[in-house]
Amino acid sequence: MYCGYRPLSTQKTIVDGVPAHTVSEAGYCLAASAYMVVKYWQERTHFSPTLPAYEDFKEIFPRSDILLATPPNKVYDNLRKVEQTQNVRVRHLTGTDVGTLEFRVRERSPPIVLFDCLYYHQRSPLSKSSHATVIVGYTNETLLANNPVFGEEYPYEKRRFMDAWARRGMKYILITPTESLARYVGTR
């Protein structure tokens, strides 16, 4: 029976249909990540035939260090605009370990994860960078992300990712269809 995610082997699980969207300008990783997830749900449920183009969508978010210098309540306000205009529910959640993210992948709800990207790559204890990416799959050793900078199914080693994610409080954002649409998706 098809469940909406596909185990490509006994070791790799991917959420089908999460579009990749890369950006070349700094400061839009959260906008691009939110766009990918909203577009995923729009294509799956057809809840909004008027999904704006990315250029229009990113106007919801201010350009800048969106995760580092923007107060959390302002990020939340910007995501609420997505919620109000796209018929989705936006939740800010805190994970406990990578199993939290794997669970979201198995339930076909790709999470937007906020982590210290520079720390992941360089292990600098002085790093205070912030980055958003969409987790779309996993293997025994890696998490796979549609990363707004590095592209589709970018692999992150789980232990290193866990450390970089912990530096940002293990926060993630879950964007899902509203409750009535979620019941529709569950019957498909």
Secondary structure, 3 states (H helix, E strand, C coil): CCCCEEEEECCEEEECCCCCCCCCCCCCHHHHHHHHHHHHHHHHHCCCCCCCCHHHHHHHCCCCCCCCCCCHHHHHHHHHHHHHHHCEEEEEEECCCHHHHHHHHHCCCCCEEEECHHHHHHCCCCCCCCEEEEEEEECCCEEEEEECCCEEEEEEEHHHHHHHHHCCCCEEEEEEECHHHHHHHHCC
